[in-house]
Amino acid sequence: MALPQNLVREFDELVKNYPEKRAALILALHRCQETSGWISPEIMEDLATYFGLEPVEVYGVASFYPMFRLRPVGKHVVSICHNISCDLRGAQDVIAQVCKITGAPLHGTSKDGKWTVETVECAGACANAPMFDLDGTYHEDLDAEKVAKILGAVK
Amino acid sequence: MKAFETYLLDRAKVEGAHKLETYKKLGGYKAIEKVLKTGMTPAAVIDEMKKSNLRGRGGAGFPTGMKWSFMPDPAKDPRPRYLAINADESEPGTCKDRVIMQRDPHGLVEGCLIAAYAIRAKAVYIYVRGEYRLPHDRVRDAILEARAAGLVGKNILGSDVSCEIFMHKGAGAYICGEETGLMESLEGKRGHPRPKPPFPAMAGLWGQPTTVNNVETVFNAPFIVERGGAWMAGIGTKGSSGNFLCGISGHVNKPGVYELPFGVTAKEILEEKAGGIWKNRNLKAWFPGGSSCALLLGKDVDVVLDHDSLKARGSSLGTAAMIMMDDHTSMARVMEIISRFYDHESCGQCSQCREGTQWLAQIFRRIANGKGQPDDVATIESLAKGMAPGKTICALSDAAAIPTLSAVRLFKDELLECVRQKRDPLAVPLPEYAVAHAH
C-alpha cells in the first residue's frame, strides 16, 4: 500500500514550511487519521517511507500523542472531558448518559460500529463545562437534555 | 471592584472581529504599521516591552522584554532564528487563549509580527493543541487574509522586513505546553522536554535561537507598541502590570473568561464576575491558576490576584485559571482526578516523575474509593517531597507535587478520615458505568 497521491501532494507542500522534513510528521499523522479514522501499521510504514524514517520512529511518535488512534474506531467518536472543571459540573453523569444512549462501553465501540466513547483530559473548555467533542466539534455547557438532543441528531 | 479600562477583549466582543476588514476598522495592524513606518528599531520595541513590565501569561510569569533580549545579536550570530507561539493551552482550568484565537485571531497575528520583528525572526510557528480545531482554523484563515493584504510574508507593508507565520498542530499531549517539549514536538518527535541549558534563545528549534511565547503574551505586544510601555506599567500592581485574562470555572454561577486588571481580589472576581458560588453554598477550596499551583482555602479568597500576593500565600498565579470548589466537594476525589491527570501526562523520561505520578494516582484513587491504607497520607507526602523542587528535567513533576503537598497540608484530616472510615464521607455516588469501570 502507498499513501494516496492527494496526501503526498499535500505533504510535499507542507514540508516546505520547515527546515527539516520530519517536522511535518505530526501534521501528516493528523491528515491520515482524518482520512482513515485511525493510524494503521501500514500507514505508519508508508509515512516512514515518505519521511525517510524507520517505521518504529513513526510508531514512537504516533503512540506518544493521545489524539492518535492506533486501533479502528466507530463511525462517530465522542470524547468526553473528565478533568477537574468538568468533573465538578457533572462530567460523570455525561459519561454515563453517553454510554447509555450509544450502547458503547467507555473506551470501547458499540456493537453496531456506530459509536466510540472515550474520556479525555482537559480540553480547554473549562468555563463551559461539562463538554464533549463529537467528531471534532466541541459541545459545551452540557446537560442531560442537550446530550440527548446532540446524539439523537447524529445519523 | 473599581472601574477600569479594558483593551484585551474589546474587539473580541464585536461580531465578525475575526475577519481582517473588521479588525482593521477597529484599529488593527496599526501597531505593526507604526513599527515599520516610523523606523522603530527592534531594540526600541524590546525597550517598550521592558518598560511595560509585561510578564508572560503562560504560567511562569517571566518578564517578556527580558526574554526577548536574550536572543543573540544577529551581527554576532547570523544563524536563522525562530519564534514559537505556545497555543497548546492544556493546563486544567485554562481556556483563555482559545478566546483570543477564536474571536480575535488577527490580534495574535499582529502580536506575532511584532515579536518576530523584535527578535528578528523570519519564521513564526504557532503550535496549537490538536483539539482546538475552530481556533486553529480561525488563526489559519487570519494568516491567509493577512498574507493577501501584504501583512505577512515578504516585504511587509512595502518595508524590507519579511516574516512568515506557519500553523502547527499538537496531538493531545499536555507536556508539549512545556517550551522544550513543544520544540521537540514541533520537530516531529515525541514531546520529551530537553534539559536546560542550553536555553532556547541559544539552541531552540533545530538548534537555532528561539523564543517561545504564550498566545496572550504576544497578544499584548501591539497594545504596548501603540500606547507605550509606560501606559501598561501604570495598570495593575507593582510586580504585575496590565490587564489579564482570568478564567473561572467549577462551582460558580457564571463561569467564564474575564478581562481584569491586576490588583483585584479573587473575591471580587468570584462575586462580581462569576456570580458567587452556586447553589448558595460556600467556597471550600480553590486553585488560583490551574491545577499545577497550590490549593488555597475558601478564606484565602480575599487575596489580590497577582504574582506576588499569591506567592505570599504559598501559591501562584499560574495561568490565572481559578477553579472553585464548594463545601460539598471531596478533596480525595479532587486529588484523585488531579493526580490521574499528571500520571497520564508524564512523558516518562525522569524516574521521579514517571513513577511518582503513577504512585500518587494509585494512592489517591484508593483513598477516594475507600481502600486507603493507614500510612497512605504519609506516603503521599514523602513521595511528593521526592518529586520536587527541581529534581527533574522539566516542571511537570513539580506540577504534580505542588497541589499534592497543599492538599496534604490543608486537608490531611479529611484524607485520613476517608482512610479511617474506609469510605469517602463526601463522595457523591457515581453513576453505574463508573463503578463498573473503576480501575
Interface residues (C-beta under 8 A of the other chain):
Chain A: N17 Y18 P19 E20 R22 A23 A24 L25 I26 L27 L29 H30 F51 G60 V61 F64 Y65 P66 M67 F68 H82 N83 I84 S85 D87 L88 R89 Q92 D93 I95 A96 C99 K100 P105 L106 H107 V120 E121 C122 A123 G124 A125 C126 A127 N128 A129 D133 G136 T137 Y138
Chain B: P80 E89 S90 E91 P92 G93 T94 C95 D97 R98 R129 G130 E131 Y132 R133 L134 E164 F166 H168 K169 G170 A171 G172 A173 Y174 S185 L186 E187 G188 K189 R190 G191 W206 G247 I248 S249 G250 H251 P255 G256 V257 F287 S291 A321 I323 M325 T329 R333 V334 I337 I338 F341 H344 E345 C347 L430 P431 E432 Y433 A434 H437
